[in-house]
């Protein structure tokens, strides 16, 4: 797991006042940026460790993009994680602006609830763990975030991506665009307003997936490791495509903002 605290600092270590700014909200110590720490070049990352008590920014303070990471808690576990209520509200408001936002796993569930969808805790299909074949719907072919993955997938129309979750979105918010499914869970990716939710973990590498698997009694760690190893190149290509597309959206938003200053 790559743990970075890069407040007002670019991912390459250089401080800057001109690079597009993306706020990253982390809700658990073991669910960080991981490989995205190297896959979002040219962006100024402001990492907010909500799990350590750092305050969330307001909607006007997130910069040119918002990235909400995952966590082990449920999306409505406001007692154990009291910042979740504000994070749901933040995603709801930002998604109604021109600022691109991306919610990963828990982040996707928070986005869904914040915009009026529904999440089921410990959903009946069980835990989805390992490398999942994400199947793209026709709407994904022209989507600003995931269209590059559709192109990479070709005729197969599926992309291999890491997954580790038991809770799941079961009703999309009104007006959301359904982008992808898997054999276990239908809502693997969706878009609403300027925000995207993905149930899979495009940022997760082998070490992270091993650690997550070890933390769950209902997961076969060796099977997860074998899947990640066997499909390592394709998994990395898919994850990089998500990161590249999101970074492009953030840069475009920053450029548009500067044109109106």
N, C-alpha and C positions, 0 to 999 in steps of 0.2 A: 504494500500500500504506500502510495506516495502521499505524504502529509506535508503540505506547504501552507505557509501563512504569508501571503504576498500583498498585503495591504499597500496600495499605491506603488506597486512594483510589477513590472512586466515579467512574463514567464521566463525570459532570458536573463533576468536579474537586474536589468537596467531600469532606473526610475525614469518616468516620462510624464509630461503633462499633455501630450498630444495624441497618444495612442488611444484607440477606442477602449472604453471601460466596460467590463462585464463584472457584475456582482455575482459571486458564487456563495450559496448558503449551504453549509454543512451541518447536518443534524445528528451525526454519530461519529465517534472517533475512528471507526474502522471503515467508514464509507466516505472517502475523500475523492479528490480529483483523479487519482491514480494516473492512467495513461493520458488523460486529457491535459495533465500538467505539461506535457510535451507536445500536445497536438493542437494547441490554441495559440499559435505564434502570432506576434504582433499585437496582442491584446493586453491591456492593463487589467490584471485580475485583482479584484478586491474580495478577499475571502472573509466571510462572516461565519465565525464558529458559534452558531446558535446554541449548540450543545454545551458550550463553555460559558454561556450567559452573555455573549456579545449581542447587542441590540440589532434588530433588523432595520434596514433602511426604509424610508418611506418610498412610495412609488416614484416620486420625482428624483430620488437619490440613487437609483440603481445604475445609472449611467446609460450605456448603449445596449445593454443586454442583461438578462437575468438567468442564472443557471441554478436550479434547486436539485440537490443530490438526494440520495436515498437514506435509509435508516431502518433499524429493526422494529421500531414502534409502529402501531397502526396510525392511519392518517387522522384519526379522531382521538388519539390518546393524549388529550390535553392535560391530564393530571401528571403523567410521567414526563411529558414534553410540552410545557405551557406555551412555548413560542409557536406551536403549530397553528393555533387559531389565527394569529397575526400573519403567519406565512400563507395560509389559505387565502386570507383577505388580500395579501400583497399580490399573489398570483392572479387572483380574480381581477384586480384593478389593472395590473400591468398588461394582462392579456387583452384588455379593452383599449390599449393605446397602440402606438406604432413601435414600441420597444419589443424586440424578439425575446421570448422566454422559452426555456426548455426545462421540463420537469422529468427527472429520471426515477423510475420505480416509485418509491414513496412520493417523490416530487410530482409524478404524473397523477397519482391518486389524490394528492392535495389540490392539484389544479382541477381535477374532475369535480371534487366536492365543492371547491370554491366557486365553480361556475354552475352548480346545481345538479351534478351527476351523483352517482351512488357507488360506494365501495363496500365490498363484503369482506369481513375479517375471516381468515381461515376458510376461504372459499372451498366448496365441496370437491372440485377436481384435485385438490391437494397442492403440495409445493411443486412449483416448476423450477427445476434446478439443472444447471449445466448449459450446454450449447443448444439453443432452440432455433429451429427453422422458422423465421418470421416471414409470413406470406403477405405480399403487397397487394392491396386492392387497386382497382383501376384509378381511383382518385389519387393514389400516391405518385403516379407517373408524372404529374405536373406540379407536385408539391415542392415548395421552395427548400424544405429541409431534407426530405427523403427521396426525391427524384433521382439523385446520384446513386442511391442504393438500388433502386429499380433498374437503372441502366446497367449497373454491375451485375445484377442478378440475371439479366437476359431472359431467355425463354423459361427458365425455372421459376422466375418471379418470387424466389425466396432468398433470404440472406441469413447466414448463421451468426447469431449474437448471443452473448452470455446472459443468463437469467438466474435469479434467485429470489423467489417471492412466494408467499402463501396467500396474502390478501390480494384482491383484484378489483378493478373497475368492472362493475356489472351493468351500469347504465351510463351512457355518455351524456354530457350536458346537452341541453337543447341548442341546436345550431352547430354542434361540433361536426367535424369531418372525420369519418372513420377511415384510417389509412392502412392498418395491418392487423393480422390475426396470427394465432398459432394453433396447433392441434389441441392444446389444453385450454387456452383462454382467448376469447375473441378480440379483446381490445388491447392489442399490443402497441398501437400508436394511433394518436388522434391529434387534430389541430382545432383550436378554437381561438378566434381573433388572431392576435400576434403570437400565440403561445402553442407549444407542442408538448404532448405528454408521451413518453415511451416507457413501457413496462420493463423492457430489457435494459441491460447495462452496457452501453457501447464503450464506456470508459474502463471496464474491468479487465485486468490482465490475469495471468495464470496464478500468481501468488495471492492475489486478492480473492479469486474464486476458490482457491484451496482453503484459505482462512475462513471464508464464509461457510463453506461446506462443512469444515471441522466443527463449526459452532452449532450445527443442527443435527440432532440425532436421527432425523428422518431423511438425511442425505448421504449418499454413497460417495465419499470424497474421492476415492480412486476412480470411480466412473466419471466424475466431473473433470478431474485432472486429465484423464485419458481423452475425453472429448475436446478439451481445450488444447491439448497437445496435438491431436490428430488434425484439427482444423485451425491451427494457429494462424496460418497466413490469411485464410479467408476471414477469420474473426477479426484480425487486426485491420484488414482492408475495409471491412464493414464499419468498424468503430471509427477509423480515421475519416471515413466518408461523412459520418454524422458530425464529427468535430469540425471538419473543413467547411461543411455547409453552414453550421451554426456560426462559426467565425466569420464567414462571408456575410451572413445576415447582419451580424453585429457591425461589421465594417461599413456595410451599406447604410445602416441606420445612422452611424456616426457621420458619414459623408453627407447624408441628406440634412442632418442637423446643422452642420457647418455651413451649408449653402444658405440656410435661413437665418444665420447669425448676423 
